[in-house]
Amino acid sequence: MNEKLEMLFDAVRKLPLEEQRLLAEKLMEATKEAEALQEETEKSAAQGKFRRHFGVWDSGHVRSADNEGIDRDLAREFAATRESEA
């Protein structure tokens, strides 16, 4: 074990049991917070990698990003499907 860490353990062993317990609880809390932060950081990094691909593909159609037009086309097709089913 690391020499400095061993010195720290020796110092902690000299504390009263209740203080050792409180220290252990605080260390566990800090560890959980650090793990949560690391998970969030990793998640953000993964999302960033994924988002780099947004907008990369070019369909070649000048109106491919026309959301209103796309919505109209979808509504028209949906309505036509409903009419043909009736």
VODRENDREN-856212 format. One record per residue: residue number from 1; residue in one letter; x, y, z of N, C-alpha, C, O, CB in turn. Coordinates in pm, whole numbers, plus 32768, in hexadecimal, padded with zeros to 4 digits. Last residue first. Glycine has a CB too. Example, Ala and Ser with C-alpha at 12.3 -4.5 7.8 and 13.67 -1.06 7.14 Angstrom:
BEGIN
[atom 2; 's'; [8505; 7F1F; 82C4]; [8557; 7F96; 82CA]; [850A; 8003; 8313]; [853D; 8072; 8324]; [8580; 7FC4; 823C]],
[atom 1; 'a'; [8527; 7DC7; 830C]; [84CE; 7E3E; 830C]; [8528; 7EB6; 830C]; [8590; 7EB4; 834E]; [846B; 7E41; 8389]],
***
This chain:
BEGIN
[atom 86; 'a'; [67D5; 81C4; 6E4E]; [6746; 81D9; 6E6A]; [66EE; 81AB; 6DFB]; [6674; 81B6; 6E05]; [672B; 8268; 6E84]],
[atom 85; 'e'; [68D2; 81AB; 6DED]; [68A4; 8141; 6E47]; [680D; 814C; 6E5E]; [67CC; 80E8; 6E7E]; [68F0; 8149; 6ECE]],
[atom 84; 's'; [68F4; 8292; 6D5E]; [68F1; 8214; 6D11]; [68C1; 81A0; 6D69]; [688C; 813E; 6D35]; [697D; 81F4; 6CD8]],
[atom 83; 'e'; [68FE; 834B; 6E2E]; [688F; 8351; 6DCD]; [6883; 82CD; 6D82]; [6815; 829E; 6D68]; [68A3; 83C5; 6D6A]],
[atom 82; 'r'; [69ED; 8304; 6EAC]; [696F; 82FA; 6EF7]; [68F8; 82F7; 6E97]; [6898; 82AD; 6EAC]; [6961; 8370; 6F5C]],
[atom 81; 't'; [6AA2; 8343; 6DE2]; [6A99; 82B9; 6E11]; [6A16; 82A2; 6E5A]; [69D5; 823B; 6E48]; [6B10; 8297; 6E6D]],
[atom 80; 'a'; [6A7E; 8457; 6DD4]; [6A5F; 8404; 6D5F]; [6A51; 8371; 6D86]; [69FC; 832B; 6D50]; [6ACC; 8415; 6CF3]],
[atom 79; 'a'; [6ADB; 84A4; 6ED1]; [6A4E; 84BB; 6EAE]; [6A27; 8464; 6E37]; [69B9; 842C; 6E36]; [6A35; 8551; 6E8E]],
[atom 78; 'f'; [6BE8; 845D; 6EB5]; [6B97; 841F; 6F1D]; [6B03; 842C; 6EFC]; [6AB6; 83CD; 6F0A]; [6BB6; 845E; 6FA6]],
[atom 77; 'e'; [6C33; 8508; 6DE5]; [6C3A; 8478; 6DD1]; [6BE5; 842E; 6E38]; [6BA1; 83CC; 6E18]; [6CCB; 8448; 6DD9]],
[atom 76; 'r'; [6C0B; 8600; 6E66]; [6BC4; 85E1; 6DEB]; [6BC2; 854A; 6DD2]; [6B5B; 8512; 6DAE]; [6C03; 862A; 6D74]],
[atom 75; 'a'; [6CBF; 85EB; 6F3B]; [6C31; 85FA; 6F57]; [6BDE; 85D5; 6EDC]; [6B77; 8593; 6EE8]; [6C11; 868B; 6F84]],
[atom 74; 'l'; [6DB3; 85DD; 6EAB]; [6D89; 856D; 6F00]; [6CF3; 8573; 6F1D]; [6CAF; 850C; 6F1A]; [6DD8; 856D; 6F84]],
[atom 73; 'd'; [6DB0; 86D9; 6E2F]; [6DB3; 865F; 6DDF]; [6D83; 85E5; 6E30]; [6D36; 8593; 6DFF]; [6E41; 8646; 6DAA]],
[atom 72; 'r'; [6DB7; 877F; 6F13]; [6D45; 8785; 6EB6]; [6D3D; 8706; 6E63]; [6CD1; 86CD; 6E52]; [6D4F; 8800; 6E5A]],
[atom 71; 'd'; [6EB2; 8736; 6F7F]; [6E38; 871F; 6FCC]; [6DBD; 8721; 6F73]; [6D63; 86CF; 6F84]; [6E2A; 8789; 703A]],
[atom 70; 'i'; [6F55; 8793; 6EAF]; [6F54; 8705; 6ECF]; [6ED6; 86E2; 6F1D]; [6E95; 867D; 6F02]; [6FD3; 86DD; 6F1F]],
[atom 69; 'g'; [6F23; 88A3; 6EC5]; [6EFF; 885C; 6E4A]; [6EF7; 87C6; 6E60]; [6EA0; 8782; 6E2B]; [6F62; 887B; 6DDD]],
[atom 68; 'e'; [6F8F; 88CF; 6FC2]; [6F01; 88EB; 6FAB]; [6ED1; 88A1; 6F2F]; [6E64; 8867; 6F2E]; [6EE9; 8982; 6F9D]],
[atom 67; 'n'; [709F; 888C; 6F99]; [704B; 883D; 6FF4]; [6FB7; 8854; 6FDD]; [6F68; 87F6; 6FE5]; [706E; 885E; 7083]],
[atom 66; 'd'; [7179; 887D; 6EB8]; [70FC; 88C9; 6EC1]; [7098; 887B; 6F16]; [7046; 882F; 6EE1]; [70C1; 88E7; 6E33]],
[atom 65; 'a'; [725E; 87FF; 6E78]; [7252; 882D; 6F02]; [71D4; 8881; 6F17]; [71C7; 88C4; 6F7E]; [72CD; 887F; 6F29]],
[atom 64; 's'; [7248; 87CD; 6D6A]; [724C; 875B; 6DC5]; [723F; 8783; 6E57]; [7218; 8731; 6EAA]; [72CC; 870D; 6DB1]],
[atom 63; 'r'; [723F; 8876; 6C92]; [71D8; 8887; 6CF8]; [71D9; 8816; 6D5F]; [7176; 8801; 6DA5]; [714F; 888F; 6CB7]],
[atom 62; 'v'; [7308; 8829; 6BE6]; [7313; 88AD; 6C25]; [72AD; 88C1; 6C95]; [72C3; 8914; 6CED]; [7301; 8919; 6BBD]],
[atom 61; 'h'; [739E; 86F0; 6BFA]; [7320; 8736; 6BE0]; [7322; 87BA; 6C2C]; [733A; 87BC; 6CA5]; [72A5; 86DE; 6C0A]],
[atom 60; 'g'; [747A; 8675; 6C56]; [7484; 86B0; 6BD1]; [7407; 86FC; 6BAA]; [7405; 8740; 6B44]; [74A0; 8646; 6B6A]],
[atom 59; 's'; [748E; 8617; 6D52]; [743C; 85CA; 6CF5]; [7449; 85FD; 6C65]; [7425; 85B7; 6C07]; [73AB; 85CE; 6D20]],
[atom 58; 'd'; [759E; 85F9; 6E15]; [755F; 8657; 6DBA]; [7512; 8607; 6D53]; [754D; 85BB; 6D05]; [75C8; 86B6; 6D76]],
[atom 57; 'w'; [75F6; 85C0; 6F61]; [75C7; 8587; 6EE5]; [757F; 85F0; 6E92]; [752A; 8639; 6EC7]; [756B; 8510; 6EFF]],
[atom 56; 'v'; [7623; 865E; 7041]; [7693; 863A; 6FEC]; [7663; 8609; 6F64]; [76A2; 8627; 6EFE]; [76E7; 85CF; 702F]],
[atom 55; 'g'; [7564; 8694; 7101]; [7570; 86EF; 708F]; [75E0; 86CD; 702E]; [75F9; 8719; 6FD1]; [7584; 8778; 70C0]],
[atom 54; 'f'; [7616; 85F8; 71FE]; [759B; 863D; 71D9]; [75B7; 869B; 7165]; [7617; 86E8; 7167]; [7560; 868B; 7252]],
[atom 53; 'h'; [7707; 8598; 7253]; [76D5; 8562; 71D6]; [7654; 85A8; 71A7]; [7629; 8594; 7135]; [76BC; 84CD; 71E5]],
[atom 52; 'r'; [7733; 8601; 7348]; [7789; 8631; 72DC]; [7756; 8603; 7254]; [7776; 8640; 71EE]; [7819; 8600; 72F0]],
[atom 51; 'r'; [7693; 8572; 73F4]; [765D; 85ED; 73BA]; [76B3; 8626; 734A]; [7683; 8672; 72F7]; [764D; 8655; 7425]],
[atom 50; 'f'; [773E; 84A4; 7447]; [76C8; 8485; 73F7]; [7697; 8502; 73AE]; [7676; 84FC; 7338]; [7659; 844B; 7451]],
[atom 49; 'k'; [77F8; 8532; 74DD]; [7826; 84E4; 7469]; [77B2; 84C6; 740B]; [77BF; 84CD; 7391]; [786A; 8461; 7496]],
[atom 48; 'g'; [7749; 8595; 75A1]; [7791; 85F0; 7549]; [77C2; 85AB; 74CB]; [77B8; 85E1; 745D]; [7806; 862E; 7593]],
[atom 47; 'q'; [76FD; 84AB; 7620]; [7698; 84F9; 75D9]; [76DA; 855A; 7577]; [76A8; 856F; 7508]; [763F; 8546; 763C]],
[atom 46; 'a'; [77F5; 8465; 768E]; [77B6; 840C; 762B]; [774C; 8457; 75DB]; [7743; 8446; 7562]; [7777; 8391; 7671]],
[atom 45; 'a'; [7817; 853B; 773F]; [7878; 8525; 76D4]; [783D; 84CD; 7667]; [7851; 84E8; 75F0]; [78F8; 84E4; 770C]],
[atom 44; 's'; [773F; 8514; 77EA]; [7747; 858E; 7799]; [77A6; 857E; 7725]; [778C; 85AC; 76B6]; [7772; 8605; 77F0]],
[atom 43; 'k'; [778D; 841F; 785B]; [7710; 8428; 780F]; [7712; 84A3; 77B4]; [76EC; 849B; 7740]; [7696; 842D; 786F]],
[atom 42; 'e'; [7874; 846B; 78E1]; [787D; 8408; 7876]; [7801; 840D; 781E]; [780B; 8401; 77A3]; [788F; 837A; 78B0]],
[atom 41; 't'; [7801; 851E; 7999]; [7867; 854D; 793B]; [7873; 84ED; 78C5]; [787B; 8519; 7852]; [78EF; 855B; 7981]],
[atom 40; 'e'; [775E; 8470; 7A26]; [7721; 84DF; 79DD]; [7782; 8516; 7974]; [775A; 8537; 7905]; [76F7; 8550; 7A3E]],
[atom 39; 'e'; [7820; 83C8; 7A98]; [77BC; 8390; 7A3E]; [777D; 83FD; 79E9]; [7769; 83EB; 7971]; [7750; 8346; 7A8D]],
[atom 38; 'q'; [78A6; 8486; 7B38]; [78EE; 8442; 7ACC]; [788C; 8407; 7A66]; [78A2; 8412; 79ED]; [7949; 83D2; 7B05]],
[atom 37; 'l'; [77DA; 84C7; 7BE9]; [7813; 852F; 7B93]; [785C; 84F1; 7B1D]; [7852; 8521; 7AAC]; [7872; 858A; 7BE3]],
[atom 36; 'a'; [77BA; 83D1; 7C67]; [7749; 840C; 7C1D]; [777B; 8476; 7BBD]; [774C; 847E; 7B4C]; [76E3; 8449; 7C7F]],
[atom 35; 'e'; [78B6; 83B6; 7CDD]; [788B; 8354; 7C79]; [7819; 838D; 7C25]; [7816; 837B; 7BAB]; [7860; 82D1; 7CBC]],
[atom 34; 'a'; [78AE; 848E; 7D90]; [7914; 848B; 7D27]; [78ED; 842B; 7CB8]; [7901; 8449; 7C42]; [799D; 8464; 7D61]],
[atom 33; 'e'; [77DC; 843B; 7E35]; [77CF; 84B7; 7DE9]; [7833; 84BA; 7D75]; [7811; 84E3; 7D06]; [77E5; 8531; 7E44]],
[atom 32; 'k'; [784E; 8352; 7EA1]; [77D2; 8349; 7E52]; [77C0; 83C6; 7DFC]; [7799; 83BC; 7D87]; [7758; 8336; 7EAD]],
[atom 31; 't'; [7927; 83C5; 7F2A]; [793E; 8365; 7EBE]; [78C4; 8359; 7E64]; [78D1; 8357; 7DEA]; [7963; 82DB; 7EF8]],
[atom 30; 'a'; [78A7; 845F; 7FEB]; [78FA; 84A2; 7F86]; [7914; 8447; 7F0F]; [7919; 8475; 7E9D]; [797F; 84D0; 7FC5]],
[atom 29; 'e'; [7830; 838E; 807D]; [77DD; 83F5; 803C]; [782A; 8439; 7FCB]; [77F7; 844A; 7F5D]; [77AF; 845F; 80A4]],
[atom 28; 'm'; [7915; 830C; 80DA]; [78B5; 82C4; 8085]; [785E; 8326; 8038]; [7844; 8314; 7FC1]; [785E; 8265; 80D9]],
[atom 27; 'l'; [7982; 83D9; 8178]; [79CD; 83A5; 8105]; [7972; 835A; 80A4]; [797F; 8369; 802B]; [7A3E; 8348; 8135]],
[atom 26; 'k'; [78BB; 83EF; 823A]; [78D8; 8461; 81E2]; [7925; 8435; 8166]; [790C; 8467; 80F8]; [7928; 84CC; 822D]],
[atom 25; 'e'; [78D1; 82F0; 82B2]; [7854; 831A; 8271]; [786B; 838D; 8210]; [7836; 838D; 81A1]; [77EC; 8344; 82DB]],
[atom 24; 'a'; [79D6; 8300; 8317]; [79B5; 829A; 82B3]; [7935; 82BF; 8268]; [792D; 82B0; 81EE]; [79A5; 820F; 82F6]],
[atom 23; 'l'; [79B4; 83CC; 83D3]; [7A10; 83DF; 8363]; [79F0; 837C; 82F3]; [79F0; 83A1; 827E]; [7AA2; 83CE; 8391]],
[atom 22; 'l'; [7903; 834C; 8483]; [78DA; 83C6; 843D]; [7932; 83E1; 83C4]; [7901; 8408; 835A]; [78DE; 843E; 849C]],
[atom 21; 'r'; [79AD; 8279; 84DB]; [7930; 825C; 8496]; [7900; 82D5; 8446]; [78D9; 82C7; 83D2]; [78C4; 8230; 84F9]],
[atom 20; 'q'; [7A75; 830A; 855B]; [7A98; 82B5; 84EA]; [7A1B; 8296; 8496]; [7A1F; 829A; 841B]; [7AD9; 8231; 851B]],
[atom 19; 'e'; [79DC; 837B; 8625]; [7A16; 83D3; 85C0]; [7A43; 8384; 8545]; [7A39; 83B4; 84D4]; [7A8D; 8422; 85FA]],
[atom 18; 'e'; [79A0; 828F; 86B4]; [7933; 82E1; 867D]; [7967; 8340; 8610]; [7925; 8353; 85AA]; [78ED; 8331; 86ED]],
[atom 17; 'l'; [7AA2; 8236; 8705]; [7A52; 81E8; 86A6]; [79E2; 823B; 8666]; [79C9; 822E; 85EF]; [7A16; 8170; 86EC]],
[atom 16; 'p'; [7BA0; 8338; 8707]; [7B38; 82EA; 874A]; [7ADF; 82A7; 86E0]; [7AD2; 82D8; 8671]; [7AE3; 8345; 87A9]],
[atom 15; 'l'; [7CD0; 8309; 8648]; [7C56; 8353; 8668]; [7BF7; 82FB; 86B8]; [7BFD; 8280; 86AD]; [7C10; 8387; 85E7]],
[atom 14; 'k'; [7D94; 8260; 85F9]; [7DA5; 829E; 867C]; [7D2A; 82EF; 86A6]; [7D1D; 8315; 871B]; [7E20; 82F8; 867C]],
[atom 13; 'r'; [7D54; 821F; 84F8]; [7D43; 81B7; 855D]; [7D4F; 81F0; 85EB]; [7D1B; 81B5; 8649]; [7DA9; 8148; 8549]],
[atom 12; 'v'; [7DAA; 8304; 8471]; [7D1A; 82EE; 8482]; [7D01; 8286; 84F0]; [7CA2; 8295; 853D]; [7CDA; 82C0; 83FD]],
[atom 11; 'a'; [7EBD; 82DB; 846E]; [7E87; 834F; 84B4]; [7DF2; 833C; 84D0]; [7DC2; 8360; 853C]; [7E9D; 83CF; 8461]],
[atom 10; 'd'; [7ECD; 81F5; 83CF]; [7EFF; 81F1; 8459]; [7EC5; 8265; 84AA]; [7EA0; 8254; 851E]; [7F9B; 81F6; 845C]],
[atom 9; 'f'; [7E69; 825B; 82DF]; [7E1F; 81F3; 8327]; [7E4B; 81EA; 83B9]; [7DF9; 81DA; 8413]; [7E31; 816B; 82E2]],
[atom 8; 'l'; [7F3E; 830A; 82A2]; [7EB7; 833E; 82B7]; [7E62; 82DA; 8305]; [7E1C; 82FF; 8362]; [7E74; 835F; 8231]],
[atom 7; 'm'; [800C; 8256; 8279]; [8018; 82B9; 82E5]; [7F8F; 82F3; 8307]; [7F70; 830A; 837C]; [807A; 832A; 82BC]],
[atom 6; 'e'; [7FA7; 81D4; 8197]; [7FBB; 8188; 8212]; [7FC7; 81E6; 828A]; [7F91; 81C8; 82F5]; [8039; 8130; 8208]],
[atom 5; 'l'; [7FB8; 82A5; 80E2]; [7F35; 826F; 8104]; [7F3C; 821E; 8186]; [7EE1; 8225; 81D9]; [7F01; 8217; 8091]],
[atom 4; 'k'; [80CC; 82BF; 80D0]; [807C; 832F; 8102]; [7FF0; 8300; 812E]; [7FBB; 832F; 8192]; [806F; 839C; 8097]],
[atom 3; 'e'; [8110; 81C3; 805F]; [8143; 81EC; 80E2]; [80F0; 825D; 811F]; [80D2; 8259; 8197]; [81D5; 8217; 80D6]],
[atom 2; 'n'; [8026; 80E8; 7FC8]; [806D; 8166; 7FC2]; [8094; 8193; 8050]; [8044; 818A; 80AD]; [8018; 81D1; 7F7C]],
[atom 1; 'm'; [8055; 7F8A; 8000]; [8000; 8000; 8000]; [805A; 807C; 8000]; [80CA; 8079; 8031]; [7F9F; 8000; 807B]],
***
